[in-house]
């Protein structure tokens, strides 16, 4: 136990706390910038099992913030590189690497046997999918997002309100790291915050980070924390994110992207309707309408318009990886 003696010296941890960490099973979705910081911290703290989901490969333009990897890892799967790097840091930590993205059709299996989930994918589709799956299973969820020099980390689900209770609807528009850029230290700070939140939940420390959110603005150097323990879950049924494996034969699939943007859609037969034409479109009766776009933002906006018109069966597909 020499490896953990400095943290075991803390009275709130001790030997009993260390045993709790050793028995913990954590799902981490995303092994990019956030994961590069939080994964070594969790393995270093003695978390017993880490299940990593990531379908991407290491690329040179990401190394400024994905510091878990080296130039020798370029072109290799992040999940496998992360597992190898963590094994070199702490062989007592069991790492289960899965070269796959989190999907609505597989999220239940990904959460099997998991004590806590961490959303490090920085994708709206992943966050809502994870929250929707964690809430009924009473699994705590630690989520974070970073863009430029700003970001947040928060604790959801388990005994706390879900992500939808705090953010019932997707934003009207959003950028990502590929389109707007991001600074490595901002990502590392939020990744470390996720790791601390996760360890606090696993150890049962009080006050719990579940039901709280911390906003970090490294442009103006403003840091604001607030609690949302009393947030109410949405009354209206959530419009779920699905993936092509969950499509039904009678679904009405609406592709919101142009032919130039997406020459091939998620299915051979789709209706192509640009977002600005949705208000004039007459949806079919007694069929589920599945709205498709790149990130889910245009689809969510269109789904809200259709729901206001009385369409009851709706679903969203975010077709592009963020």
Buried (B, 14 or more C-beta within 10 A) or exposed (E): EEEBEEBBEEEEBEEEBBEBBBEBBBBBBBBBBBBBBBBBBBBBBBBBBBBBBBBBBBBEEBBEBBBBBEEEBBEEBBBBBBBBBBBEEBEEBBBEBBBEBBBBEBBEEBBEEBBBBBBBBBBBBBBBBBBBBBBEEEBBBBBBBBBBBBBBBBBBBBEBBBBBBBBBEBEEEBEBBEEEEBBBEBBBBBBBBBBBBBBBBBBEBEEBBBBBBBBBBBEEEEEEEEBBEEBEEEEEEBBEBBBBEBBEEEBBBBBBBEEEEBEEBBBEEBBBBEBEEBEEBEBEEEEBBBBBBBBBBBBBBBBBBBBEEEBEBBBBBBBEBB
